[in-house]
């Protein structure tokens, strides 16, 4: 096998592993006035937030003398927050900020603080209302006592109490609900417009104490980036209560973070099914993820925007939109805007700094990236992930040995943190040290309890063998990884690249396409997979006619404007005749939304443009059709707001000039933008 083809296949596998974005690294985006954008946005948000009272809820004091009920310190505080969050007049301060404020002031239990100490906490948090409390047993009943303090004076404004006859979670919720209603009566302005429908905790959460216990522990694990532990906790929660909508949502979100959409799909469907009984604040993120999973990215963003409109002061809403733009559509500039807003609203949001660092690194702003990582480390010095992230960004920028030091430091913090093992092996691959990479990866195959760990290890081992030109061994590892996945079309595409004449691989790929054609009218159909399949079909020149049927179905039946436009764009590549190209081009121009590529995924578009250029050649004899096609797409690209697409649009127009006999014009267009003209 030729060296060039080996490198091409290795590139495909690296893209699958999400550990090599060389194309993105080499395009340095123009600097955007992010700071100015953030100042204006945060100022607007703060104006809206000032209309709401800021409420800080402390973890409660455990006076039961039972260590197995220690988790209720945070659990009861979260129940109170969940109930109070239904109010549109209250701004709940994140629990981690409250904990950090108490710790930074070196204060004892919040229940024991005097008015001066409470004033200090309120000033640090900017809180108008402080809620502290304790829980204890009295005559076999669980009792809760709460004190609501005025933030300005620190004095007690009101006291509230309740009791539950036992530890049944439904009775605990019934105890918390009336207390929160009393608090709202005290702190809200009832003369303002009525609030939306209110939900009781017993109806919107879970009926199981154990399920809620695992759910709260899952949140803590996720916050520290112990994703496997978080997965296990949320899975235990839904195994105990199969109607726990928020647990399904959290679990689906984790699977997406681990790039396992097939596992996330049924989970978000269940979250949707049981979300009818949840509050709007819980339901909107579930609806956004459901739309995203079905490929309806335009609708997903509308749900997120609705959430931010209702709760502009909630840093988590901005964070989720930042994550969406970063990890789903790879619009790094847009991601930075929302993530910078997140940390402006909440300077202690450590995971926002993590993603912000990657986003800055991908647009070449390394100083900003390193600053974000240093801030992340200051907030999570004893966790492995900030050092692992630092290592990844150093490695992407060629500082391999420094990256290795960071990965080792992460593993020193937690020897079982598997992302750092994968990244360390990849760093050794970059140095050409195949045996060191294998030494790390092979023991990971013995872990049968973590399927993600095993798939990543097998894929990395396959990449190792491809670099070493041991193709048969690489295929063996890929087959093993495929056996652990429900939709292994990415890996199958790699096998087709390794063995393009294999009738067996072609048959398997065509079966996947046929399966998607059979599912296209189902409500849970994920349209985005169609574009991945089109890209794979174009790369391997297998099933091109079959994927065209999938595109036609999206064009005919799908109402999402983003999907419609992307399907038309791909159909332009697959068009056979000038007449068909003209018809598709007109539909594309008539229906285009200026912001459509804000929602589309660049990896698919990278493949699109690769074959777009080759599709110009058959139209070479019809200059009018060629001009119509390229000029329309280039105009659209310039209005897309996506710098990568804009660059490719310029190159498309230059290619059109070249193919229609004006190579000097093509050269001038390219050199004017600073591109070399080789080839």
C-alpha positions in Angstrom: 0.0 0.0 0.0 1.3 3.4 -1.0 2.6 5.7 1.8 0.2 8.5 0.8 -2.8 6.2 1.0 -1.7 5.0 4.5 -1.5 8.6 5.7 -4.9 9.3 4.2 -6.5 6.3 6.1 -4.7 7.3 9.3 -6.1 10.7 8.9 -9.6 9.2 8.7 -9.1 7.2 11.8 -7.6 10.2 13.6 -10.7 12.2 12.8 -12.8 9.5 14.2 -10.8 9.6 17.4 -11.3 13.4 17.5 -7.6 13.8 18.3 -6.4 15.5 15.1 -7.9 18.7 13.7 -4.9 19.7 11.6 -7.0 21.4 9.0 -8.7 23.6 11.6 -5.3 24.4 13.2 -3.8 25.7 10.0 -6.5 28.2 9.2 -6.0 31.0 11.6 -9.3 32.9 11.9 -9.4 36.7 11.9 -9.5 38.1 15.4 -13.0 39.0 16.6 -13.8 41.6 19.2 -14.9 39.0 21.7 -14.3 41.2 24.7 -16.6 43.9 23.4 -19.3 41.4 22.4 -19.1 39.9 25.9 -19.3 43.3 27.7 -22.5 44.2 25.8 -24.1 40.8 26.2 -23.2 40.5 29.9 -24.4 44.0 30.5 -27.8 43.2 28.9 -28.0 39.9 30.9 -27.1 41.7 34.2 -29.8 44.3 33.6 -32.4 41.5 33.3 -30.9 39.7 36.2 -31.1 42.8 38.4 -34.8 42.5 38.1 -34.6 39.2 40.0 -33.6 38.5 43.6 -30.5 36.5 43.9 -30.9 33.5 46.3 -28.1 31.5 47.8 -28.9 28.1 49.4 -26.3 26.6 51.7 -25.9 22.8 52.1 -28.0 21.9 55.2 -26.4 20.7 58.4 -26.9 17.0 59.2 -28.0 16.6 62.8 -29.4 13.1 62.4 -26.1 11.5 63.7 -26.4 9.1 60.8 -23.6 9.1 58.3 -25.6 7.4 55.6 -27.9 10.5 55.5 -25.0 12.8 54.9 -25.8 13.0 51.2 -29.1 14.8 52.2 -27.0 17.9 53.1 -26.6 18.6 49.3 -29.7 16.6 48.3 -32.1 18.8 50.3 -30.5 22.0 49.1 -30.9 20.8 45.5 -34.6 20.0 46.2 -35.1 23.5 47.5 -33.3 24.9 44.5 -35.3 22.8 42.1 -38.6 24.0 43.5 -37.6 27.7 43.8 -36.1 27.7 40.3 -39.7 27.5 38.9 -40.0 31.2 39.9 -39.2 33.8 37.2 -38.5 36.4 39.9 -35.7 34.5 41.6 -32.1 33.9 40.4 -30.6 30.8 42.1 -26.9 31.1 42.7 -25.0 28.0 41.6 -24.4 25.7 44.6 -20.6 25.4 43.8 -20.4 29.2 44.0 -22.0 29.1 47.4 -19.7 26.4 48.7 -16.6 28.2 47.3 -17.7 31.5 49.0 -18.0 29.8 52.4 -14.7 28.1 52.0 -12.9 31.2 50.8 -14.0 33.1 53.9 -13.0 30.1 56.2 -16.4 30.0 57.9 -18.0 27.2 59.8 -21.4 25.6 59.0 -23.8 28.2 57.4 -26.4 27.4 60.0 -24.1 28.7 62.7 -23.1 31.9 61.0 -23.9 35.2 62.7 -25.3 38.2 60.9 -21.9 39.8 60.2 -20.6 36.6 58.7 -23.7 36.2 56.6 -23.3 39.7 55.4 -19.8 38.9 54.2 -21.1 35.8 52.3 -23.9 37.8 50.8 -21.5 40.5 49.6 -19.2 37.9 48.1 -22.0 36.3 46.2 -24.0 39.4 45.5 -27.0 37.6 47.2 -30.2 39.3 48.3 -31.5 36.3 50.1 -29.6 33.5 52.0 -31.2 30.2 53.1 -29.5 28.0 55.7 -30.9 25.1 57.6 -30.6 21.7 59.3 -32.3 18.4 59.4 -32.7 16.0 62.3 -35.0 13.3 63.7 -37.7 14.1 66.2 -39.9 11.3 67.5 -39.0 9.1 64.4 -39.9 11.9 62.0 -37.4 13.6 59.8 -37.6 17.4 60.4 -36.2 20.3 58.5 -35.6 23.8 59.8 -34.8 26.7 57.5 -33.8 30.3 58.2 -34.2 32.9 55.4 -31.7 35.8 55.9 -31.8 39.2 54.4 -28.5 39.6 52.4 -28.1 43.3 53.3 -28.3 42.9 57.1 -27.6 39.2 57.6 -30.6 39.1 60.0 -33.3 36.4 59.9 -36.2 37.5 57.8 -38.3 34.4 58.2 -38.2 30.8 59.6 -39.8 27.7 58.1 -40.0 24.1 59.1 -41.6 20.9 58.1 -41.5 17.2 58.8 -41.7 13.8 57.0 -43.0 10.8 58.8 -40.3 8.6 57.2 -37.5 8.6 54.6 -39.8 8.0 51.7 -38.7 10.4 49.0 -42.3 11.3 48.1 -42.9 12.4 51.7 -39.7 14.3 51.8 -40.8 16.2 48.6 -44.1 16.8 50.2 -42.3 18.3 53.1 -40.1 20.6 50.9 -42.8 21.8 48.6 -44.9 23.9 51.1 -41.7 25.3 52.6 -40.6 26.7 49.3 -44.0 28.1 48.6 -43.8 29.9 52.0 -40.4 31.3 51.1 -41.7 32.5 47.7 -44.6 34.2 49.4 -42.1 36.0 51.5 -39.5 37.1 48.9 -41.4 37.5 45.7 -43.4 40.5 44.5 -46.9 39.1 44.1 -48.1 42.2 42.3 -46.0 41.2 39.3 -47.4 39.1 36.5 -48.4 35.5 37.4 -45.9 32.7 37.1 -46.4 29.8 34.8 -47.9 26.5 35.9 -46.1 25.3 39.0 -45.1 21.7 39.6 -44.7 19.7 42.8 -41.4 18.0 43.4 -43.1 14.7 43.9 -44.5 15.0 40.4 -41.5 16.2 38.5 -38.6 14.3 40.0 -38.5 10.7 41.3 -40.5 8.6 43.8 -37.3 6.8 45.0 -34.9 8.1 47.7 -32.2 5.8 46.4 -32.7 7.0 42.8 -32.4 10.6 43.9 -29.3 9.8 45.9 -27.6 8.3 42.9 -28.8 11.2 40.7 -27.1 13.8 43.0 -23.9 11.8 43.2 -23.9 11.6 39.4 -24.1 15.4 39.2 -21.0 15.6 41.4 -19.1 13.1 39.3 -20.0 14.9 36.1 -18.9 18.2 37.5 -15.5 16.7 38.2 -15.3 15.1 34.8 -15.4 11.5 36.2 -17.6 10.5 33.3 -17.6 6.8 33.8 -18.6 7.2 37.5 -21.3 9.7 36.5 -22.6 7.2 33.9 -22.8 4.5 36.5 -24.6 6.7 39.0 -27.3 7.9 36.5 -27.8 4.3 35.2 -28.4 3.2 38.8 -30.9 6.1 39.2 -33.0 5.0 36.2 -32.7 1.3 37.1 -34.5 2.2 40.3 -37.0 4.7 38.8 -37.6 4.1 35.1 -39.6 7.4 34.8 -36.9 9.7 36.0 -36.7 12.3 33.1 -33.8 14.4 34.4 -31.7 11.3 35.0 -32.3 10.1 31.4 -31.4 13.5 30.1 -28.1 13.6 32.1 -27.3 10.1 31.0 -28.0 10.9 27.3 -25.8 14.1 27.6 -22.9 12.0 28.9 -23.2 9.5 26.1 -23.0 12.4 23.6 -19.9 13.7 25.4 -18.5 10.2 24.9 -19.5 10.3 21.2 -22.0 7.4 21.5 -25.1 8.8 19.7 -26.7 5.3 19.4 -26.7 5.0 23.2 -28.0 8.6 23.7 -30.9 8.3 21.2 -33.2 6.0 23.2 -32.3 7.8 26.5 -33.4 11.2 25.2 -36.6 9.7 23.8 -37.4 8.4 27.3 -36.5 11.8 28.8 -38.9 13.4 26.3 -41.6 10.9 27.2 -41.5 11.6 30.9 -40.7 15.3 30.6 -44.4 16.4 30.3 -44.5 16.4 34.1 -41.4 18.5 34.5 -41.1 22.3 34.8 -40.3 24.4 31.8 -36.9 25.1 33.2 -36.1 21.3 33.1 -38.0 20.6 29.9 -36.4 23.1 27.5 -32.9 21.5 27.6 -34.5 18.1 27.1 -36.4 19.4 24.0 -33.2 21.1 22.7 -31.2 17.8 22.9 -34.1 15.8 21.3 -34.2 18.2 18.4 -30.4 18.0 18.1 -30.4 14.2 18.1 -33.0 14.2 15.3 -30.7 16.5 13.3 -33.1 19.5 13.7 -30.3 21.9 14.7 -32.3 25.1 13.9 -35.0 24.0 16.3 -32.4 22.9 18.9 -31.0 26.4 19.0 -34.4 28.0 19.3 -35.1 25.9 22.4 -31.8 27.0 23.9 -32.5 30.6 23.0 -35.9 30.3 24.7 -34.2 29.0 27.8 -31.8 31.9 27.9 -34.6 34.4 27.2 -36.5 33.1 30.3 -33.5 32.6 32.5 -30.8 35.0 31.2 -28.9 35.0 34.5 -28.5 31.2 34.5 -24.9 30.6 33.4 -25.7 26.9 32.6 -28.0 28.0 29.7 -25.2 29.9 28.1 -22.8 27.1 28.8 -25.0 24.5 27.0 -25.2 26.8 24.0 -21.5 27.2 24.0 -21.0 23.4 24.2 -23.5 23.0 21.4 -21.6 25.4 19.1 -18.3 23.9 20.0 -19.0 20.1 19.9 -21.9 19.8 17.5 -21.3 22.4 14.8 -17.7 23.3 15.5 -18.5 27.0 15.2 -15.7 28.0 17.6 -16.2 31.8 17.4 -19.8 31.4 18.4 -18.9 28.9 21.1 -16.4 31.4 22.5 -19.1 34.1 22.8 -21.4 31.9 24.9 -18.6 30.4 27.0 -17.1 33.8 27.7 -20.6 34.9 28.8 -20.8 31.9 31.0 -17.6 32.6 32.9 -18.5 36.3 33.1 -21.7 35.3 34.9 -20.0 32.6 36.9 -16.2 33.0 37.2 -16.0 29.6 39.0 -17.6 27.6 36.1 -14.6 25.2 35.6 -15.9 23.2 32.8 -16.7 26.3 30.8 -13.0 27.2 31.1 -12.1 23.7 29.8 -14.1 24.1 26.6 -13.1 27.7 26.2 -9.5 26.7 26.1 -10.1 24.2 23.3 -12.2 26.8 21.3 -9.4 29.4 21.6 -6.8 26.8 20.6 -8.7 25.8 17.5 -8.7 29.4 16.2 -5.0 29.8 17.0 -5.4 32.1 20.0 -3.1 30.1 22.2 -2.4 32.7 24.8 -6.2 32.9 25.6 -6.3 29.1 25.6 -3.5 28.7 28.1 -5.0 31.5 30.3 -8.3 29.6 30.4 -6.5 26.4 31.3 -4.6 28.1 34.1 -7.9 29.3 35.5 -9.4 25.8 35.2 -6.4 24.4 37.1 -6.8 27.0 39.9 -10.4 25.8 40.3 -9.7 22.0 40.1 -6.1 21.5 41.1 -6.7 18.0 42.4 -8.6 16.7 39.4 -7.0 15.1 36.4 -8.9 16.6 33.5 -7.4 20.2 33.5 -3.9 18.7 33.1 -5.2 16.3 30.4 -6.8 19.2 28.5 -3.6 21.2 28.8 -1.7 18.2 27.4 -4.1 17.9 24.4 -3.7 21.5 23.4 0.1 21.4 23.8 0.1 18.2 21.7 -2.0 19.7 18.9 0.5 22.5 18.7 3.5 20.2 18.4 4.8 20.5 21.9 4.7 16.7 22.4 7.1 16.2 25.3 5.4 18.9 27.3 2.1 17.3 26.6 3.4 13.9 27.8 4.4 15.6 31.1 0.9 16.9 31.5 -0.7 13.5 30.8 1.5 11.9 33.4 0.6 14.6 35.9 -3.1 13.9 35.2 -2.5 10.2 35.8 -0.7 11.0 39.0 -3.9 12.7 40.1 -5.9 9.7 39.1 -4.2 6.6 37.7 -7.5 5.3 36.4 -8.3 8.4 34.3 -8.5 6.7 30.9 -8.7 9.8 28.6 -5.1 10.6 29.7 -4.0 7.0 28.9 -5.5 7.3 25.4 -3.9 10.7 24.9 -0.5 9.6 26.2 -0.5 6.7 23.8 -1.4 9.1 21.0 1.5 11.4 22.0 3.9 8.4 21.7 2.4 7.7 18.2 3.3 11.3 17.2 6.8 10.6 18.3 6.9 7.4 16.3 7.2 5.3 19.5 4.9 2.5 18.5 5.9 0.0 21.3 5.3 2.6 24.0 1.8 3.3 22.6 1.0 -0.4 22.5 2.3 -0.9 26.1 -0.3 1.6 27.3 -3.2 0.4 25.1 -3.0 -3.4 25.3 -3.8 -3.6 29.0 -6.9 -1.5 28.5 -8.4 -4.3 26.4 -8.8 -6.3 29.6 -11.3 -3.9 31.0 -14.7 -5.4 30.0 -16.7 -3.1 32.3 -16.0 0.1 30.2 -17.1 -0.3 26.6 -15.9 3.3 25.7 -12.5 2.6 27.0 -12.2 -0.6 25.0 -13.5 1.0 21.7 -11.0 3.9 22.1 -8.1 1.5 22.9 -9.0 -0.7 19.9 -9.2 2.2 17.5 -5.9 3.6 18.8 -4.3 0.2 18.4 -5.6 0.1 14.8 -4.1 3.5 14.1 -0.8 2.3 15.6 -0.7 -0.7 13.2 -1.7 1.4 10.2 1.3 3.7 10.9 3.4 0.6 11.2 1.9 -0.7 7.9 0.6 -3.8 9.6 -2.7 -3.6 7.8 -4.1 -7.0 8.6 -3.6 -6.5 12.3 -5.2 -3.0 12.0 -8.3 -4.6 10.4 -8.5 -7.1 13.2 -8.6 -4.3 15.8 -11.2 -2.4 13.8 -13.4 -5.4 13.5 -13.3 -5.9 17.3 -14.2 -2.2 17.8 -17.1 -2.5 15.3 -18.5 -5.5 17.3 -19.0 -3.2 20.3 -20.9 -0.5 18.4 -24.5 -0.3 17.1 -23.7 2.0 14.2 -20.1 1.4 13.1 -20.3 3.1 9.7 -17.3 5.3 10.5 -15.1 2.3 11.2 -16.6 0.5 8.2 -15.6 3.5 6.1 -12.0 3.0 7.3 -12.1 -0.7 6.3 -13.3 0.3 2.9 -10.4 2.7 2.5 -8.0 -0.1 3.6 -9.6 -2.6 1.2 -11.7 -0.8 -1.4 -12.4 -3.9 -3.5 -13.9 -5.9 -0.7 -17.4 -7.0 -1.7 -18.2 -7.9 1.9 -17.4 -4.4 3.2 -19.4 -2.8 0.3 -22.4 -5.1 1.2 -22.3 -4.1 4.9 -22.2 -0.4 3.9 -25.1 -0.8 1.6 -27.0 -2.6 4.3 -26.5 0.4 6.7 -27.8 2.7 4.0 -30.9 0.5 3.4 -31.5 0.3 7.2 -31.6 4.2 7.3 -33.9 4.3 4.3 -36.3 1.9 6.2 -36.2 4.2 9.2 -36.6 7.5 7.5 -40.2 8.0 8.4 -39.8 7.1 12.0 -40.1 10.0 14.5 -36.7 9.0 16.1 -34.9 9.1 12.8 -31.6 11.0 13.1 -31.2 13.0 9.8 -27.5 14.0 10.5 -26.5 10.4 9.9 -27.5 10.8 6.3 -24.8 13.4 5.7 -22.2 11.2 7.3 -23.3 8.4 5.0 -23.1 10.6 2.0 -19.6 11.7 2.9 -18.6 8.1 3.4 -20.2 7.1 0.1 -18.3 9.8 -1.7 -15.0 8.9 -0.1 -15.3 5.2 -0.9 -17.4 5.6 -4.1 -19.9 3.0 -2.7 -23.6 3.4 -2.5 -23.7 6.9 -4.1 -27.0 6.2 -5.8 -28.5 4.8 -2.6 -27.6 7.8 -0.5 -29.1 10.1 -3.1 -32.5 8.5 -2.2 -31.9 9.5 1.4 -31.2 13.1 0.4 -34.3 13.2 -1.7 -36.4 12.0 1.3 -35.0 14.8 3.5 -35.7 17.4 0.8 -39.2 16.1 0.4 -40.3 15.4 3.9 -38.1 17.4 6.4 -39.4 20.8 7.6 -36.2 21.8 9.3 -34.6 24.6 7.1 -31.1 23.7 8.0 -31.5 20.0 7.0 -33.3 21.0 3.8 -30.5 23.4 2.7 -27.7 21.0 3.6 -29.5 18.1 1.7 -29.8 20.4 -1.3 -26.2 21.3 -1.2 -25.1 17.7 -1.1 -27.5 16.9 -3.9 -25.7 19.5 -6.0 -22.5 17.4 -5.7 -24.4 14.3 -6.8 -26.3 15.9 -9.7 -25.8 14.1 -13.0 -27.0 16.6 -15.6 -26.8 20.3 -16.2 -30.6 20.4 -16.0 -30.6 18.7 -12.6 -27.8 21.0 -11.4 -29.7 24.1 -12.5 -33.0 23.0 -10.8 -31.2 22.1 -7.6 -29.2 25.3 -7.6 -32.3 27.5 -8.0 -34.0 25.7 -5.1 -30.9 26.1 -3.1 -30.7 29.8 -3.8 -34.4 30.4 -3.2 -34.5 28.6 0.2 -31.1 29.6 1.7 -31.0 31.0 5.2 -28.1 33.3 5.8 -27.3 31.6 9.1 -27.8 28.0 8.0 -24.1 27.0 8.2 -24.0 28.3 11.8 -25.8 25.0 12.5 -24.1 22.6 10.2 -21.1 20.3 11.0 -17.8 21.1 9.4 -16.4 17.5 9.1 -19.2 16.6 6.7 -18.7 19.9 4.9 -15.0 19.2 4.6 -15.9 16.0 2.6 -18.5 18.0 0.7 -16.0 20.5 -0.6 -13.4 17.8 -1.4 -15.9 16.3 -3.9 -17.4 19.6 -4.9 -14.2 20.6 -6.7 -14.1 17.3 -8.5 -17.7 17.8 -9.5 -16.8 21.0 -11.3 -15.0 19.0 -14.0 -18.1 17.3 -15.5 -19.7 20.7 -15.9 -16.7 22.2 -17.6 -18.3 22.1 -21.0 -21.3 24.2 -19.8 -19.8 27.4 -18.5 -23.2 29.0 -17.7 -24.2 26.1 -15.4 -20.7 26.2 -13.8 -20.9 29.9 -13.1 -24.4 29.6 -11.7 -23.4 26.9 -9.4 -20.2 28.4 -8.0 -21.4 32.0 -7.8 -24.5 31.0 -5.9 -22.6 28.9 -3.4 -19.9 31.5 -3.0 -22.5 34.3 -2.2 -24.1 32.0 0.2 -20.8 31.1 1.9 -20.0 34.8 2.4 -23.2 35.3 4.3 -22.9 32.2 6.3 -20.9 33.6 9.2 -18.6 30.5 9.1 -15.0 31.5 8.2 -14.1 27.9 7.1 -17.0 27.8 4.7 -16.2 31.4 3.5 -12.6 30.3 2.7 -13.9 27.3 0.7 -16.4 29.4 -1.1 -13.6 31.7 -2.3 -11.6 28.6 -3.5 -14.7 27.4 -5.3 -15.0 30.6 -7.3 -11.3 30.4 -8.1 -11.7 26.8 -9.3 -14.6 27.9 -11.5 -12.5 30.6 -13.1 -9.7 28.0 -13.7 -12.0 25.4 -15.3 -13.7 27.9 -17.5 -10.4 29.0 -19.0 -9.3 31.9 -16.8 -6.4 30.6 -14.8 -4.9 34.1 -14.2 -8.1 35.3 -12.6 -8.1 32.2 -10.4 -4.5 32.9 -9.4 -5.2 36.5 -8.6 -8.3 35.6 -6.5 -6.2 33.2 -4.4 -3.0 35.2 -4.0 -5.1 38.3 -3.0 -6.2 36.3 0.1 -2.7 35.2 1.0 -3.0 31.6 -0.3 -0.2 29.8 -2.1 -1.0 28.8 -5.7 0.8 25.4 -5.8 -1.4 22.8 -7.5 
